[in-house]
Structures are given as C-alpha cells and as structure tokens.
Amino acid sequence: MIKQTYVNRYRDQIVFEQNEDTILMSGYNPDYCRYGYPNIYTEAYEAYCYVVFEQPDGVPMSLDKFKDVVHEWRDGKNMIMKLFGPLVVSDMDTIDMFDPSGGPYMSIGTDMSHFGGGLEGVVTHIKMSEKSVLLTVKK
C-alpha cells in the first residue's frame, strides 16, 4: 500500500492511501466540499438535429462540437443554449468532480502521479462517503 499526504492551502492534511486500483482520500472537512455530476447531452442534441434537418442545408454539427457550443457565450447571447440548453440534464447517479475547500480538486481524468509519493493512475470513478472519497484509478 502507498500512503501520501497532501497539504492543501488551508493546511488540511489530505491523506491518499493507494491499494492497487483504488485510492482512499481522507482528511478534509466533509462539511465544506462541492461535487458535480456529468452532463447528458443526448436529448438536447437529438432536438437540435431534428431542427437542423428541417433546414435547407440540413447538416448538424457533431455531438462533440455541440457540447462545446451549447456552453459558449458571445455578446451575452447563445441561441443554441437558449433553445436546447434546458434539455441538457445531469447524471445524478455519477459523481465526476470532487473539491474539498482548500483543495485538491479531483475529477475524472485526474492523474494521481501529480501528488507524488508513488501514487499512480488516472481517476476513472469517484465514490463519496461521509468522511472519505474512494477513487478508482486505471494505471
């Protein structure tokens, strides 16, 4: 087992304990954390494509481009967001970001080697409990 301590900007000692493909993260104040869920764009993109196919040129942007464009703002306006943004929903069964006050910010795709001490792997799953976070990593 690998154990590494990270001191955040509030001097909290965040402890990472790695055992194969999981890392237990503890030492933060659970009352001061934020977390997020991934967006699901399927319904919004399908509605967008339906509208575009009704147009003379009928060529929709790719789903990846749509994911970026739906969040862009130009001069305080975004018609794609106005029309299709409300159809973007979150997957409330999956956590893809965890951020205790003072850090460290953790998300799907975080490379754990940045924390040193022999930690390794990229975060693929985040599971929270009352006093710790279990990170699943892929080496």
Secondary structure by P-SEA (a helix, b strand, c coil): cbbbbbbcccccbbbbbbcccbbbbccccccbbbbbbbbbaaaaaaaaaaaaaaccccccccaaaaaaaaacccccccccccccccccccccccccbbbcccccccccccccccccccbbbcccbbbbcccbbbbbbcc
